[in-house]
Amino acid sequence: MAVLKYELIADSLRQRIADGEFGSDDLLPSQRDLCAQWDVSRATVIKAYDLLVNDGLVVARQGQGFRPSPIPVARPAGGREEGTARTAGGRAYRIVGTPTREVPSARVAAALGLSDGAQALRRDRLIELADGSPLSLVAAWFPPEIADRCPRLSDRKQIIEGTTRYIARMTGRRPSQGADVTAVRLGTADEAEALSRQQPFAVAEVLHTAQDAEGRALVVELGVTPEGLWENVQTYPMGGGR
């Protein structure tokens, strides 16, 4: 699938921000400068910046232009339908522990397409509420061929552009299909500590798998959210009484 011009511009700005060229107090290139650099219309540049704003990567300052977002955001596991913005469900987060390679559970290994005993890269993040208290604990698992080509996944630093955007930029592989499986269970002792809960307590567990156009897994996320903080709201048309 061909990458559109505004997506190329957005990817270029993502890389420049990720490489540290711009800090949170720096203005990003003006629309006029990007029009001249890429030989495109202002409408194309606006679409590129809209994409970055929806990703939570940049913020617009009235009358000033655009700056990198001072607070990177991430979402709980699941809910990655096409057209959804990271800012819609995105919240402040932090990386928990140090990303490591280990053997995942049989369930995660099957979703990743790994053979028995094969290792994957595990990267945990804690999504926070506005007051800084825990909302959701997410363990993201990456197959070894992705981890090998994306060294920042092994770093404790936040990936401000988002992991799937980073993977796409480094490998050319973009998410094409996602699947979410939700279940309810009791939380473990480790989850109770991370989520500041006392046992016993219930959690909603979401197993999210993102695959590329060839059906290969890019990431499998296992997210847990305590009772009282998770809900699934769906709006849909009905048959008019038929």
Backbone as JSON, one array per atom type, in Angstrom:
{
  "sequence": "MAVLKYELIADSLRQRIADGEFGSDDLLPSQRDLCAQWDVSRATVIKAYDLLVNDGLVVARQGQGFRPSPIPVARPAGGREEGTARTAGGRAYRIVGTPTREVPSARVAAALGLSDGAQALRRDRLIELADGSPLSLVAAWFPPEIADRCPRLSDRKQIIEGTTRYIARMTGRRPSQGADVTAVRLGTADEAEALSRQQPFAVAEVLHTAQDAEGRALVVELGVTPEGLWENVQTYPMGGGR",
  "N": [[0.84, -1.19, 0.0], [0.63, 2.15, -0.92], [2.35, 4.89, 0.58], [1.05, 7.91, 1.61], [1.71, 11.39, 0.83], [1.38, 13.23, 2.97], [1.61, 11.47, 5.1], [4.28, 10.7, 4.87], [5.52, 13.13, 5.48], [4.65, 13.44, 8.14], [5.86, 11.15, 9.27], [8.54, 11.82, 8.95], [8.77, 14.05, 10.65], [8.14, 12.77, 13.06], [10.4, 11.13, 13.38], [12.42, 13.03, 13.64], [11.67, 14.29, 16.01], [11.79, 12.09, 17.75], [14.51, 11.59, 17.64], [15.51, 13.6, 19.12], [15.85, 16.16, 18.11], [14.07, 18.22, 18.49], [12.92, 19.8, 21.39], [10.48, 19.95, 24.09], [9.96, 22.64, 24.36], [10.53, 23.74, 21.95], [9.7, 25.16, 18.79], [8.16, 23.48, 16.11], [8.88, 22.92, 12.56], [7.51, 25.47, 10.47], [4.33, 25.67, 8.74], [4.64, 26.88, 6.26], [7.4, 26.51, 5.77], [7.53, 23.71, 5.59], [5.89, 23.26, 3.41], [7.47, 24.35, 1.36], [9.76, 22.75, 1.59], [8.85, 20.15, 1.01], [7.48, 20.48, -1.29], [4.63, 20.72, -1.46], [1.09, 21.29, -0.96], [-0.48, 23.6, 1.36], [-2.62, 22.38, 2.56], [-1.89, 19.69, 2.6], [0.24, 19.69, 4.41], [-1.13, 20.52, 6.69], [-2.73, 18.25, 7.12], [-0.74, 16.44, 7.8], [0.2, 17.5, 10.24], [-2.2, 17.34, 11.68], [-2.41, 14.6, 11.94], [-0.25, 14.04, 13.64], [-1.03, 15.47, 15.89], [-3.35, 14.04, 16.62], [-2.12, 11.69, 17.33], [-1.07, 12.41, 19.69], [1.48, 13.34, 19.78], [2.34, 15.91, 19.17], [1.49, 19.31, 20.09], [-0.75, 21.99, 19.48], [-0.11, 25.46, 19.58], [-1.82, 28.35, 20.1], [-1.55, 30.77, 17.67], [1.19, 30.44, 17.58], [2.22, 28.05, 16.53], [3.35, 24.68, 16.25], [4.4, 22.4, 18.81], [6.45, 19.78, 20.28], [4.71, 17.37, 22.26], [4.6, 17.82, 25.76], [4.0, 15.77, 27.52], [4.12, 12.49, 26.98], [1.7, 10.14, 25.76], [-0.17, 7.11, 26.28], [-2.25, 4.25, 25.55], [-4.58, 2.03, 27.23], [-4.59, -1.59, 26.78], [-5.92, -2.84, 23.69], [-8.81, -1.77, 21.7], [-8.11, -0.56, 19.2], [-9.22, 0.33, 16.8], [-9.39, 1.24, 13.31], [-8.81, 4.61, 12.57], [-9.13, 5.56, 15.14], [-7.89, 7.8, 17.6], [-4.85, 8.26, 19.43], [-4.98, 10.14, 21.39], [-7.6, 10.08, 22.17], [-8.11, 7.96, 23.96], [-5.81, 8.11, 25.31], [-3.44, 8.4, 27.98], [-1.28, 9.72, 30.54], [1.72, 7.89, 31.22], [4.04, 5.41, 32.5], [7.08, 3.57, 32.13], [7.47, 0.35, 33.44], [9.82, -1.31, 35.35], [12.54, -3.01, 33.64], [12.72, -3.56, 30.17], [12.79, -6.9, 29.04], [13.99, -10.01, 27.63], [12.14, -12.9, 27.53], [10.5, -16.08, 28.1], [7.25, -16.19, 26.99], [3.85, -16.71, 28.24], [1.92, -19.62, 27.26], [-0.37, -18.81, 25.95], [0.18, -16.17, 25.07], [2.44, -16.73, 23.51], [1.3, -18.29, 21.48], [-0.31, -16.38, 20.24], [1.66, -14.7, 19.28], [2.84, -16.37, 17.47], [4.99, -18.01, 18.09], [7.38, -20.65, 18.58], [7.53, -23.42, 20.95], [9.11, -22.54, 23.95], [10.47, -20.39, 22.86], [11.78, -17.08, 23.09], [10.49, -13.79, 23.75], [10.37, -10.19, 23.55], [9.6, -8.4, 26.41], [7.81, -5.61, 27.49], [6.73, -3.48, 29.87], [4.12, -1.25, 30.82], [2.62, 1.29, 32.84], [-0.44, 2.68, 32.93], [-1.75, 5.81, 33.85], [-4.15, 7.52, 35.95], [-5.62, 10.86, 36.02], [-4.86, 11.92, 38.46], [-2.53, 10.65, 38.99], [-2.72, 8.11, 40.04], [-2.84, 4.47, 39.61], [-4.21, 3.14, 36.59], [-4.23, 1.1, 34.54], [-2.39, -1.85, 33.88], [-0.09, -2.87, 31.53], [1.36, -5.4, 29.69], [3.47, -5.57, 27.09], [4.32, -7.57, 24.4], [6.85, -8.43, 22.12], [7.74, -9.97, 19.06], [10.87, -11.7, 18.36], [12.08, -10.89, 15.89], [11.09, -8.38, 15.47], [11.94, -7.01, 17.78], [14.71, -7.12, 17.39], [15.14, -5.37, 15.29], [14.28, -3.0, 16.24], [15.65, -1.21, 18.35], [15.01, 0.63, 20.41], [12.86, -0.41, 21.77], [13.89, -1.96, 23.74], [14.74, -0.23, 25.61], [14.32, 1.66, 28.64], [13.23, 4.13, 28.33], [10.48, 6.24, 27.41], [8.69, 5.83, 24.36], [7.93, 8.25, 22.45], [6.5, 8.58, 20.08], [4.91, 6.37, 19.97], [4.68, 2.81, 20.1], [3.81, 1.18, 17.89], [3.9, 2.96, 15.74], [6.62, 3.53, 15.78], [7.67, 0.97, 15.22], [6.65, 0.62, 12.63], [8.04, 2.64, 11.31], [10.67, 1.74, 11.54], [10.69, -0.84, 10.43], [8.93, -0.94, 8.31], [6.65, -2.37, 8.48], [3.28, -2.3, 9.06], [0.4, -2.09, 11.23], [-2.36, -4.07, 10.28], [-4.5, -5.61, 10.93], [-6.41, -6.15, 13.87], [-7.07, -7.84, 16.97], [-9.09, -8.29, 19.81], [-9.46, -9.86, 22.9], [-11.45, -10.23, 25.64], [-11.59, -10.89, 29.09], [-12.67, -11.74, 32.44], [-11.18, -11.93, 35.6], [-9.54, -12.88, 38.71], [-7.17, -10.67, 40.19], [-3.57, -10.96, 40.28], [-0.93, -11.32, 42.79], [1.31, -9.76, 42.06], [0.09, -7.98, 40.29], [-1.65, -6.7, 42.04], [0.14, -5.27, 43.62], [1.31, -3.53, 41.7], [-0.91, -2.09, 40.86], [-1.86, -0.92, 43.1], [-3.75, -2.21, 44.79], [-5.71, -4.28, 47.02], [-5.74, -7.74, 47.62], [-8.52, -10.05, 47.74], [-9.2, -9.03, 44.35], [-10.97, -8.06, 41.42], [-10.18, -8.11, 37.91], [-10.4, -6.75, 34.61], [-9.25, -8.35, 31.84], [-7.51, -7.8, 28.9], [-6.57, -9.2, 25.92], [-4.71, -8.19, 23.37], [-3.95, -8.34, 19.97], [-1.91, -7.31, 17.34], [-1.56, -7.42, 13.91], [0.37, -7.54, 10.84], [-0.07, -6.86, 7.28], [0.41, -9.35, 6.22], [-0.38, -11.1, 8.08], [1.32, -11.53, 10.19], [2.37, -11.29, 13.55], [2.82, -8.19, 15.15], [2.83, -7.12, 17.69], [1.8, -8.26, 20.88], [-0.41, -7.48, 23.38], [-1.07, -7.66, 26.82], [-3.35, -6.54, 28.88], [-4.39, -5.37, 32.07], [-7.04, -4.16, 34.02], [-8.35, -2.78, 36.95], [-11.4, -3.7, 38.69], [-14.18, -1.5, 38.48], [-12.83, 0.49, 37.15], [-12.8, -0.13, 34.53], [-14.64, -0.2, 31.53], [-16.81, -1.08, 28.85], [-18.08, 0.48, 26.2], [-20.48, 0.54, 23.69], [-21.86, 1.81, 20.72], [-24.42, 1.49, 18.4], [-26.34, 0.98, 15.34], [-29.82, 0.0, 15.28], [-32.51, -2.27, 14.41], [-34.84, -0.79, 13.89], [-37.15, -1.69, 15.2], [-37.84, -4.02, 13.92]],
  "CA": [[0.0, 0.0, 0.0], [1.45, 3.35, -1.06], [2.3, 5.83, 1.68], [0.68, 9.22, 1.1], [2.7, 12.43, 1.08], [1.24, 13.78, 4.32], [2.14, 10.47, 6.02], [5.73, 10.81, 4.81], [5.89, 14.33, 6.23], [4.44, 13.13, 9.55], [6.89, 10.2, 9.7], [9.8, 12.56, 9.04], [8.73, 14.84, 11.88], [8.23, 11.82, 14.17], [11.78, 10.69, 13.57], [13.21, 14.17, 14.13], [11.33, 14.47, 17.43], [12.32, 10.94, 18.49], [15.98, 11.7, 17.66], [15.88, 14.67, 20.04], [16.13, 17.43, 17.43], [13.18, 19.23, 19.05], [12.46, 19.6, 22.75], [9.08, 20.35, 24.31], [9.85, 24.1, 24.27], [10.93, 24.18, 20.61], [8.7, 25.17, 17.73], [8.41, 22.62, 14.95], [8.91, 23.7, 11.32], [6.25, 26.12, 10.12], [3.64, 25.1, 7.59], [5.26, 27.45, 5.05], [8.69, 25.85, 5.54], [7.3, 22.33, 5.15], [5.37, 23.33, 2.03], [8.6, 24.57, 0.46], [10.68, 21.61, 1.66], [8.28, 18.95, 0.42], [6.79, 20.87, -2.51], [3.25, 20.3, -1.3], [0.16, 22.36, -0.6], [-0.68, 23.82, 2.79], [-3.6, 21.39, 3.03], [-1.16, 18.45, 2.87], [0.99, 19.89, 5.65], [-2.11, 20.54, 7.77], [-3.11, 16.86, 7.38], [0.38, 15.82, 8.51], [0.17, 17.96, 11.63], [-3.39, 16.78, 12.31], [-2.08, 13.21, 12.27], [0.63, 14.06, 14.8], [-1.84, 15.92, 17.03], [-4.2, 12.92, 17.01], [-1.25, 10.7, 17.96], [-0.6, 12.92, 20.97], [2.91, 13.6, 19.69], [2.56, 17.36, 19.16], [0.37, 20.13, 20.52], [-0.84, 23.28, 18.79], [-0.13, 26.65, 20.42], [-2.54, 29.38, 19.37], [-0.75, 31.87, 17.17], [2.62, 30.16, 17.65], [2.6, 26.9, 15.72], [3.28, 23.37, 16.89], [5.53, 21.98, 19.63], [6.31, 18.41, 20.78], [3.91, 17.26, 23.47], [5.46, 17.67, 26.94], [3.64, 14.55, 28.25], [3.75, 11.39, 26.09], [0.52, 9.4, 26.19], [-0.37, 5.75, 25.8], [-3.59, 3.76, 25.82], [-4.67, 0.64, 27.7], [-4.6, -2.58, 25.7], [-7.15, -2.99, 22.92], [-9.49, -0.58, 21.18], [-7.24, 0.08, 18.2], [-9.91, 0.36, 15.51], [-8.89, 2.21, 12.36], [-9.37, 5.94, 12.72], [-9.12, 6.01, 16.52], [-6.72, 8.59, 17.93], [-4.23, 7.95, 20.71], [-5.39, 11.12, 22.39], [-8.97, 9.79, 22.61], [-8.02, 7.13, 25.16], [-4.45, 8.18, 25.8], [-3.17, 8.99, 29.28], [0.12, 9.68, 30.96], [2.13, 6.53, 31.59], [5.47, 5.21, 32.76], [7.59, 2.22, 31.91], [7.68, -0.37, 34.69], [10.92, -2.25, 35.24], [13.4, -2.94, 32.46], [12.31, -4.54, 29.15], [13.63, -8.1, 29.03], [13.57, -11.12, 26.78], [11.77, -14.06, 28.32], [9.53, -16.97, 27.47], [5.9, -15.79, 27.38], [2.88, -17.78, 28.49], [1.52, -20.34, 26.06], [-1.39, -18.01, 25.28], [0.85, -15.08, 24.37], [3.3, -17.33, 22.49], [0.45, -18.68, 20.35], [-0.71, -15.16, 19.53], [2.85, -14.2, 18.58], [3.28, -17.34, 16.49], [6.3, -18.51, 18.5], [7.51, -22.06, 18.92], [7.67, -23.68, 22.38], [10.39, -22.17, 24.55], [11.06, -19.22, 22.22], [11.67, -15.86, 23.87], [10.01, -12.54, 23.15], [10.72, -9.02, 24.35], [8.49, -7.91, 27.23], [7.93, -4.2, 27.87], [5.55, -3.18, 30.68], [3.81, 0.16, 31.08], [1.53, 1.55, 33.77], [-1.25, 3.83, 32.53], [-2.15, 6.5, 35.07], [-5.26, 8.46, 35.96], [-5.2, 12.26, 36.07], [-4.24, 12.22, 39.76], [-1.31, 9.87, 39.1], [-2.97, 6.75, 40.54], [-2.82, 3.5, 38.51], [-5.43, 2.78, 35.85], [-4.13, -0.17, 33.83], [-1.05, -2.4, 33.71], [-0.03, -3.5, 30.21], [2.58, -6.09, 29.28], [3.55, -5.64, 25.63], [5.27, -8.6, 23.96], [7.26, -8.24, 20.74], [8.5, -11.11, 18.55], [12.31, -11.38, 18.29], [12.49, -10.2, 14.67], [10.74, -6.97, 15.67], [12.83, -6.48, 18.81], [16.07, -7.0, 16.83], [15.21, -4.22, 14.38], [13.75, -1.81, 16.93], [16.41, -1.22, 19.61], [14.42, 1.44, 21.47], [11.92, -1.21, 22.54], [14.63, -2.53, 24.87], [15.13, 0.88, 26.48], [13.29, 2.05, 29.59], [12.68, 5.43, 27.99], [9.22, 6.24, 26.68], [8.75, 6.02, 22.92], [6.88, 9.26, 22.39], [5.67, 8.44, 18.89], [4.1, 5.16, 20.09], [5.47, 1.66, 19.64], [3.46, 0.7, 16.55], [4.45, 3.93, 14.79], [8.07, 3.31, 15.76], [7.91, -0.29, 14.5], [6.39, 0.87, 11.21], [9.13, 3.46, 10.77], [11.92, 0.98, 11.53], [10.59, -2.09, 9.69], [8.01, -0.85, 7.17], [5.49, -3.22, 8.75], [2.23, -1.53, 9.72], [-0.74, -2.92, 11.65], [-3.44, -4.18, 9.3], [-5.66, -6.24, 11.58], [-6.27, -6.32, 15.31], [-8.06, -8.68, 17.64], [-9.14, -8.11, 21.25], [-10.2, -10.87, 23.64], [-11.62, -9.71, 27.0], [-12.05, -11.84, 30.1], [-12.66, -11.24, 33.81], [-10.55, -12.88, 36.52], [-8.99, -12.26, 39.9], [-5.83, -10.16, 40.0], [-2.48, -11.66, 40.96], [-0.22, -10.54, 43.81], [2.12, -8.75, 41.38], [-0.82, -6.95, 39.76], [-2.15, -5.94, 43.18], [1.2, -4.32, 44.01], [1.48, -2.51, 40.66], [-2.14, -1.32, 40.71], [-2.21, -0.38, 44.42], [-4.99, -2.85, 45.22], [-5.6, -5.36, 47.97], [-6.41, -8.97, 47.19], [-8.81, -10.35, 46.33], [-9.85, -8.01, 43.55], [-11.23, -8.51, 40.05], [-9.64, -7.3, 36.82], [-10.73, -7.05, 33.21], [-8.01, -8.67, 31.11], [-7.67, -7.68, 27.45], [-5.47, -9.7, 25.1], [-4.75, -7.48, 22.09], [-2.96, -8.76, 18.98], [-1.83, -6.5, 16.12], [-0.88, -8.14, 12.83], [0.59, -6.79, 9.61], [-0.9, -7.28, 6.14], [0.67, -10.75, 5.93], [-0.86, -11.91, 9.19], [2.38, -11.74, 11.18], [2.16, -10.47, 14.74], [3.74, -7.1, 15.45], [2.86, -7.0, 19.14], [0.68, -8.79, 21.66], [-0.5, -6.78, 24.65], [-1.94, -8.23, 27.83], [-3.63, -5.44, 29.78], [-5.33, -5.63, 33.16], [-7.61, -2.96, 34.62], [-9.15, -3.21, 38.11], [-12.85, -3.49, 38.73], [-14.58, -0.14, 38.76], [-12.11, 1.42, 36.28], [-12.89, -0.61, 33.15], [-15.97, -0.35, 30.96], [-16.86, -1.23, 27.4], [-19.28, 1.17, 25.71], [-20.67, 0.37, 22.26], [-23.02, 2.46, 20.13], [-24.64, 0.85, 17.11], [-27.7, 1.1, 14.85], [-30.71, -1.13, 15.52], [-33.35, -2.6, 13.25], [-36.09, -0.04, 13.78], [-38.3, -2.43, 15.72], [-38.14, -5.25, 13.17]],
  "C": [[0.89, 1.24, 0.0], [1.25, 4.26, 0.14], [2.05, 7.21, 1.1], [1.68, 10.28, 1.55], [2.6, 13.0, 2.5], [1.74, 12.8, 5.37], [3.67, 10.47, 6.03], [6.23, 12.01, 5.6], [5.76, 14.06, 7.73], [5.51, 12.17, 10.06], [8.25, 10.89, 9.85], [9.86, 13.38, 10.32], [8.79, 13.94, 13.11], [9.68, 11.44, 14.45], [12.63, 11.83, 14.13], [12.93, 14.43, 15.6], [11.93, 13.34, 18.26], [13.83, 11.01, 18.62], [16.45, 12.86, 18.54], [16.19, 16.0, 19.39], [15.28, 18.56, 18.01], [12.82, 18.85, 20.47], [11.05, 20.13, 22.9], [8.88, 21.86, 24.23], [10.17, 24.64, 22.88], [9.74, 24.16, 19.65], [9.12, 24.22, 16.62], [8.38, 23.46, 13.68], [7.53, 24.26, 10.97], [5.62, 25.42, 8.91], [4.27, 25.62, 6.29], [6.58, 26.75, 4.74], [8.51, 24.43, 5.02], [6.73, 22.28, 3.74], [6.52, 23.48, 1.04], [9.52, 23.36, 0.42], [10.15, 20.4, 0.89], [7.55, 19.23, -0.9], [5.35, 20.37, -2.52], [2.39, 21.5, -0.94], [0.07, 22.49, 0.92], [-1.65, 22.79, 3.36], [-2.91, 20.07, 3.38], [-0.39, 18.56, 4.17], [0.04, 19.9, 6.85], [-2.54, 19.11, 8.13], [-1.99, 16.14, 8.13], [0.38, 16.22, 9.97], [-1.06, 17.44, 12.37], [-3.14, 15.34, 12.76], [-1.23, 13.16, 13.54], [-0.11, 14.53, 16.06], [-2.72, 14.77, 17.54], [-3.41, 11.81, 17.67], [-0.78, 11.15, 19.34], [0.87, 13.27, 20.97], [3.23, 15.08, 19.7], [1.3, 18.07, 19.66], [0.42, 21.45, 19.76], [-0.88, 24.4, 19.81], [-0.73, 27.79, 19.62], [-1.62, 30.53, 18.98], [0.74, 31.63, 17.16], [3.05, 29.04, 16.71], [2.48, 25.63, 16.53], [4.57, 23.09, 17.66], [5.36, 20.5, 19.98], [5.51, 18.39, 22.07], [4.82, 17.06, 24.68], [5.19, 16.38, 27.71], [3.25, 13.47, 27.24], [2.56, 10.63, 26.65], [0.54, 8.0, 25.6], [-1.77, 5.32, 26.17], [-3.52, 2.39, 26.49], [-4.71, -0.31, 26.52], [-5.95, -2.59, 25.0], [-7.7, -1.67, 22.42], [-8.67, 0.16, 20.15], [-7.91, 0.13, 16.82], [-9.34, 1.46, 14.62], [-9.6, 3.55, 12.56], [-9.42, 6.43, 14.15], [-7.8, 6.73, 16.81], [-6.17, 8.2, 19.29], [-4.7, 8.91, 21.79], [-6.79, 10.83, 22.93], [-8.97, 8.96, 23.89], [-6.66, 7.21, 25.82], [-4.34, 8.89, 27.15], [-1.67, 8.96, 29.55], [0.47, 8.27, 31.42], [3.62, 6.53, 31.94], [5.83, 3.77, 32.5], [7.9, 1.59, 33.26], [8.8, -1.38, 34.5], [11.76, -2.01, 34.0], [12.93, -3.96, 31.43], [13.31, -5.7, 29.08], [13.1, -9.12, 28.03], [13.33, -12.32, 27.67], [10.75, -14.89, 27.57], [8.13, -16.57, 27.93], [5.03, -16.99, 27.72], [2.49, -18.44, 27.17], [0.51, -19.53, 25.25], [-0.76, -16.88, 24.47], [1.74, -15.62, 23.24], [2.5, -17.74, 21.26], [0.03, -17.46, 19.55], [0.44, -14.55, 18.75], [3.33, -15.13, 17.48], [4.65, -17.92, 16.79], [6.26, -20.01, 18.77], [7.71, -22.21, 20.43], [9.06, -23.28, 22.86], [11.04, -20.95, 23.93], [10.82, -17.97, 23.08], [11.08, -14.72, 23.05], [10.42, -11.4, 24.07], [9.48, -8.53, 25.08], [8.79, -6.49, 27.7], [6.64, -3.8, 28.59], [5.37, -1.68, 30.84], [2.62, 0.25, 32.03], [0.82, 2.82, 33.33], [-1.81, 4.48, 33.79], [-3.39, 7.36, 34.87], [-4.73, 9.88, 36.12], [-4.5, 12.61, 37.38], [-2.97, 11.41, 40.0], [-1.5, 8.48, 39.65], [-3.07, 5.77, 39.37], [-4.19, 3.27, 37.89], [-5.32, 1.38, 35.27], [-2.66, -0.57, 33.69], [-1.03, -3.2, 32.41], [1.34, -4.12, 29.98], [2.55, -6.23, 27.77], [4.65, -6.61, 25.24], [5.55, -8.43, 22.48], [8.05, -9.45, 20.26], [9.96, -10.73, 18.32], [12.72, -10.62, 17.04], [12.13, -8.72, 14.71], [11.7, -6.34, 16.67], [14.23, -6.24, 18.27], [16.2, -5.74, 15.98], [14.75, -2.91, 15.02], [14.41, -1.68, 18.3], [15.78, -0.4, 20.73], [13.38, 0.69, 22.28], [12.58, -1.8, 23.78], [15.07, -1.49, 25.88], [13.98, 1.22, 27.43], [12.64, 3.39, 29.25], [11.36, 5.27, 27.23], [9.47, 6.47, 25.19], [7.61, 6.96, 22.57], [6.0, 9.16, 21.16], [4.73, 7.24, 18.97], [4.84, 3.98, 19.49], [5.11, 1.2, 18.24], [3.94, 1.66, 15.47], [5.95, 3.74, 14.66], [8.42, 2.04, 14.98], [7.71, -0.09, 13.0], [7.53, 1.65, 10.58], [10.42, 2.66, 10.62], [11.87, -0.24, 10.61], [9.75, -1.99, 8.43], [6.76, -1.68, 7.36], [4.48, -2.44, 9.58], [1.09, -2.44, 10.15], [-1.86, -2.88, 10.62], [-4.7, -4.78, 9.92], [-5.38, -6.39, 13.07], [-7.36, -7.22, 15.85], [-7.94, -8.45, 19.14], [-10.0, -9.22, 21.86], [-10.25, -10.41, 25.09], [-12.18, -10.78, 27.91], [-11.99, -11.17, 31.47], [-12.08, -12.33, 34.71], [-10.11, -12.14, 37.77], [-7.56, -11.8, 39.62], [-4.81, -10.94, 40.8], [-1.84, -10.74, 42.01], [0.62, -9.45, 43.17], [1.26, -7.63, 40.83], [-1.39, -6.1, 40.88], [-1.14, -4.89, 43.61], [1.31, -3.19, 43.0], [0.28, -1.57, 40.59], [-2.65, -0.75, 42.03], [-3.56, -0.9, 44.9], [-4.69, -3.91, 46.28], [-6.33, -6.58, 47.43], [-7.46, -9.38, 48.21], [-9.47, -9.16, 45.64], [-9.96, -8.52, 42.12], [-10.59, -7.56, 39.05], [-10.31, -7.71, 35.52], [-9.41, -7.23, 32.48], [-8.29, -8.61, 29.61], [-6.41, -8.2, 26.77], [-5.62, -9.09, 23.71], [-3.62, -7.98, 21.2], [-3.05, -7.85, 17.76], [-1.01, -7.24, 15.09], [-0.68, -7.25, 11.62], [-0.25, -7.38, 8.48], [-0.71, -8.74, 5.78], [0.26, -11.67, 7.07], [0.19, -12.22, 10.23], [2.2, -10.78, 12.35], [3.25, -9.41, 14.87], [3.92, -6.94, 16.95], [1.63, -7.7, 19.7], [0.71, -8.09, 23.0], [-1.49, -7.49, 25.57], [-2.15, -7.15, 28.89], [-4.63, -5.82, 30.85], [-5.74, -4.31, 33.8], [-8.51, -3.38, 35.77], [-10.63, -2.93, 37.95], [-13.15, -2.04, 39.1], [-13.9, 0.89, 37.87], [-12.22, 1.03, 34.81], [-14.35, -0.67, 32.74], [-15.86, -0.43, 29.45], [-18.17, -0.64, 26.9], [-19.34, 1.01, 24.2], [-21.94, 1.1, 21.84], [-23.2, 1.92, 18.73], [-26.1, 1.04, 16.66], [-28.51, -0.16, 15.15], [-31.72, -1.23, 14.38], [-34.67, -1.88, 13.18], [-37.32, -0.79, 14.22], [-38.62, -3.69, 14.97], [-37.69, -6.47, 13.94]]
}
